[in-house]
């Protein structure tokens, strides 16, 4: 009887004090939706300085980090870390390039097309200083559709007579520049998946190589926009998220380790190399916040995922507020007015566009 009782006890699962990421990452029981929402709000806050004042000099993170990054840039990097994890999981789940590509396109383009059309046909006519007939006759109005190519350069981000007198003169939707790099990362993930290279060692080699190359390039050629600029850095953040998925069975979810990582990153930021360590220390912090059993925000987006809508509509809304109110305008007022308006647009975007197209994705 005693032996039988001991045998039953040995079969009772012991709850680990430090569960691995892999044991928590199944299904949708995570806090990514909440973290993305917070990141989208951070983008609005960071942009409020440039849009309302025309300067980032007083933005808190810009000052603290010694101009390494501001709230908006930090939020974008968080987006890419989360995206890397979820995209690796997505490819691992579907395992087919065509299905993977279709799912990614359904997530990015319907909401983007709607935002570009609304900006061109609603916000533009409301904001332009030209007569409406002149606005709609101007070839630059329809050139704005080139934004859908995701290369946001020059005339692609301009509409005739729109926001010309604002501190950030002319720019219609400066947030959209990151979508090109997001799609590049999708292509990278799909390509290495199709080649059978979505493996721990391969991606780790790519990540470590990029971590070494970027500081060297910045040292030799500080003005490099390709290997030393934000493009490679966003790729690093995306790869860091992918690595967390691939090594999920080896990564402990531990609050104390997260506090050490976060403290170390803050100290590194104060010393001038926070950007260098964010893909490592920041990524671990995000994974713990997303999967900690003690933080239960799993149902945050049960009524809708508004983060993408917030991201693609906030910039023109903030520019419109500045034009309507006039100068000078406090960045706080710009931020506080923009959030509810943009949230309404994000609500409409999710329910009228994004949700309907995402329903076309196959669900296992």
GIPEKA-V895040 format. One record per residue. PSI is psi in degrees with one decimal (999 if undefined). NEAR is the number of other ideal C-beta (glycine too) atoms within 12 Angstrom. D_LAST is the distance of its C-alpha to the last C-alpha in whole Angstrom. Layout:
# GIPEKA-V895040
PSI_NEAR_D_LAST ; PSI_NEAR_D_LAST
This chain:
# GIPEKA-V895040
-42.5_7_46 ; -42.9_8_46 ; -40.2_9_44 ; -40.5_10_41 ; -40.6_11_41 ; -37.9_11_41 ; -38.6_11_38 ; -37.8_11_36 ; -36.7_12_36 ; -18.2_11_35 ; -4.5_10_32 ; 123.4_10_31 ; 135.9_9_29 ; 125.0_9_31 ; 120.9_9_29 ; 140.2_15_30 ; -21.8_14_32 ; 77.3_21_30 ; 149.0_26_27 ; 153.2_22_25 ; -38.0_35_22 ; -31.8_22_20 ; -12.7_21_20 ; -10.3_31_19 ; 1.0_31_17 ; 143.0_18_14 ; -155.1_13_12 ; 18.9_21_14 ; 74.8_20_17 ; 173.9_36_19 ; 21.3_30_22 ; -38.6_37_21 ; -41.8_28_21 ; -43.8_28_24 ; -38.9_37_25 ; -37.4_37_24 ; -46.4_34_26 ; -41.0_28_29 ; -40.2_40_29 ; -38.8_40_29 ; -37.7_31_32 ; -37.3_33_34 ; -45.2_44_34 ; -42.6_44_36 ; -46.7_36_38 ; -40.9_40_39 ; -21.9_45_39 ; -30.5_42_42 ; -51.2_33_44 ; -37.5_35_44 ; -42.8_46_44 ; -35.7_38_46 ; -31.1_27_49 ; 11.2_24_48 ; 145.0_19_48 ; 6.2_29_46 ; -35.1_14_49 ; 3.4_20_49 ; 128.8_31_45 ; -49.2_20_45 ; -32.7_28_42 ; -40.5_26_44 ; -45.7_19_47 ; -39.3_22_46 ; -0.3_29_44 ; 39.1_17_47 ; 25.8_18_45 ; -38.6_29_43 ; 160.4_35_40 ; -177.3_32_40 ; -41.1_32_37 ; -44.7_37_35 ; -41.5_36_35 ; -41.9_36_34 ; -41.1_36_31 ; -41.0_37_30 ; -37.4_42_30 ; -43.3_44_28 ; -44.9_39_26 ; -35.3_44_25 ; -48.3_44_25 ; -43.2_43_22 ; -41.4_45_21 ; -43.9_42_21 ; -49.2_41_19 ; -34.9_37_16 ; -40.0_42_16 ; -42.0_37_17 ; -39.0_32_14 ; -46.8_33_12 ; -39.8_37_13 ; -33.1_25_13 ; -45.6_23_9 ; -38.8_25_9 ; 8.4_18_12 ; 130.2_17_14 ; -42.9_23_16 ; -44.7_16_16 ; -42.5_23_12 ; -47.0_32_13 ; -41.3_26_17 ; -43.2_22_15 ; -40.7_31_13 ; -41.0_33_16 ; -39.1_25_19 ; -26.6_27_17 ; -36.4_32_17 ; -51.0_36_21 ; -38.3_29_23 ; -47.0_29_22 ; -36.7_38_24 ; -45.4_37_26 ; -45.4_26_28 ; -43.1_31_28 ; -41.4_42_30 ; -43.5_38_32 ; -44.0_23_33 ; -40.9_30_34 ; -44.1_41_36 ; -38.8_36_38 ; -15.4_22_38 ; -59.7_23_39 ; -43.3_35_40 ; -54.1_37_42 ; -33.2_25_44 ; -31.7_25_44 ; -22.3_34_45 ; 145.4_34_47 ; -4.0_20_51 ; 158.0_21_52 ; 147.0_13_52 ; -37.0_18_49 ; -40.6_12_50 ; -38.1_17_51 ; -45.8_27_48 ; -14.4_21_46 ; -18.6_15_48 ; 126.0_24_48 ; -25.6_16_46 ; -27.4_27_45 ; -46.2_31_43 ; -18.8_23_40 ; -20.9_23_40 ; -23.2_38_38 ; -18.1_22_35 ; -14.8_23_36 ; -28.6_37_34 ; -14.0_29_31 ; -8.4_20_31 ; 1.5_27_31 ; 98.0_18_34 ; 83.7_28_36 ; 141.3_18_40 ; -123.4_15_43 ; -18.3_22_43 ; -23.4_29_39 ; 26.1_33_39 ; 146.2_33_42 ; 144.2_41_43 ; 123.9_30_47 ; 12.4_27_49 ; 124.4_36_46 ; 25.8_35_46 ; -28.8_21_49 ; 5.0_19_51 ; 159.0_33_49 ; -39.9_28_49 ; 77.6_34_46 ; 129.2_21_48 ; -34.3_29_46 ; 126.3_34_42 ; -46.9_46_40 ; 76.8_43_36 ; -10.5_34_37 ; -24.2_43_33 ; -7.6_39_32 ; -28.2_29_33 ; -20.1_39_30 ; -31.4_36_27 ; -46.5_26_29 ; -30.5_33_29 ; -45.9_37_25 ; -38.2_30_24 ; -41.9_27_26 ; -36.7_40_24 ; -44.3_37_21 ; -42.6_25_23 ; -46.8_37_24 ; -43.5_42_21 ; -37.9_32_20 ; -48.0_20_23 ; -27.2_29_23 ; -43.9_34_20 ; -32.4_20_20 ; 0.6_14_24 ; 23.8_12_22 ; 9.3_21_24 ; 70.4_33_22 ; 161.2_20_23 ; -52.6_23_25 ; -39.0_14_29 ; -50.6_22_28 ; -34.6_33_27 ; -39.7_23_30 ; -43.6_17_32 ; -45.2_31_31 ; -49.7_32_31 ; -40.1_19_35 ; -43.6_20_36 ; -35.4_30_35 ; -30.6_29_37 ; -41.1_18_40 ; -44.5_23_40 ; -49.3_33_40 ; -35.4_23_43 ; -43.8_18_45 ; -43.0_23_44 ; -31.6_24_45 ; -41.7_15_48 ; -44.6_13_49 ; 83.5_16_48 ; -24.3_14_48 ; 6.0_12_47 ; 127.2_20_44 ; -14.8_15_41 ; -73.4_18_39 ; -26.0_25_39 ; -10.5_23_41 ; -167.6_21_39 ; -23.1_27_36 ; -50.4_27_34 ; -35.7_34_34 ; -41.2_39_34 ; -35.6_37_31 ; -37.9_39_29 ; -45.3_42_30 ; -41.6_45_29 ; -45.0_44_25 ; -35.0_41_26 ; -41.8_43_27 ; -41.3_46_24 ; -41.6_44_22 ; -37.7_38_24 ; -37.2_47_23 ; -44.6_41_20 ; -33.7_35_21 ; 21.5_27_24 ; -30.2_29_22 ; -6.3_18_23 ; -4.5_17_27 ; 117.3_34_27 ; 141.4_27_28 ; 100.5_35_28 ; 121.8_25_31 ; -37.5_23_33 ; -41.0_16_36 ; -36.5_22_35 ; -43.0_29_33 ; -37.9_18_37 ; -45.5_17_39 ; -44.3_29_36 ; -43.2_27_37 ; -42.2_18_40 ; -39.7_24_41 ; -40.3_32_39 ; -43.0_23_41 ; -42.6_18_44 ; -37.8_25_43 ; -44.0_29_43 ; -29.1_18_46 ; -4.9_17_48 ; 3.0_16_46 ; 37.2_24_43 ; -35.5_30_40 ; -38.8_36_39 ; -38.4_28_39 ; -8.4_31_37 ; -43.6_38_35 ; -20.5_38_32 ; -63.2_32_33 ; -40.3_30_34 ; -38.4_39_32 ; -42.8_40_29 ; -40.9_37_29 ; -44.0_36_30 ; -39.5_46_27 ; -39.6_45_25 ; -44.0_35_27 ; -32.5_32_27 ; -33.6_41_23 ; 1.4_41_23 ; 127.2_31_26 ; -18.4_24_26 ; -14.7_16_29 ; 105.0_23_27 ; 88.4_16_25 ; 33.8_24_24 ; -30.5_21_20 ; 18.1_15_20 ; -40.3_24_23 ; 25.6_27_20 ; -24.3_12_19 ; -2.1_14_21 ; 146.6_26_20 ; 100.2_31_20 ; 1.0_37_24 ; -41.6_39_24 ; -43.0_44_24 ; -40.3_38_26 ; -40.7_43_29 ; -44.0_45_29 ; -14.2_46_29 ; -19.6_45_32 ; -43.7_48_34 ; -53.3_42_36 ; -31.0_44_38 ; -44.5_43_38 ; -39.0_48_40 ; -39.4_44_42 ; -38.4_36_43 ; -45.2_37_44 ; -44.0_39_46 ; -37.2_32_48 ; -45.4_23_48 ; -37.4_21_50 ; 174.8_14_52 ; 151.7_20_53 ; 154.3_15_53 ; 134.0_29_50 ; 139.9_19_49 ; -29.5_36_46 ; -43.3_19_45 ; -40.1_22_45 ; -45.2_40_43 ; -48.1_34_40 ; -31.7_22_41 ; -36.9_27_41 ; -36.4_39_38 ; -53.5_30_36 ; -36.5_19_35 ; -45.7_26_36 ; -34.5_43_33 ; -37.0_27_31 ; -44.7_21_32 ; -38.1_36_31 ; -37.8_40_27 ; -46.1_25_27 ; -41.2_24_27 ; -44.5_36_25 ; -48.2_33_22 ; -30.2_22_23 ; -24.7_19_24 ; -67.8_32_22 ; -49.9_37_20 ; -37.4_27_17 ; -38.6_16_18 ; -35.5_26_17 ; -24.4_26_14 ; -16.2_16_12 ; -12.7_16_12 ; 142.3_23_10 ; 138.2_16_6 ; 119.0_11_4 ; 999_9_0
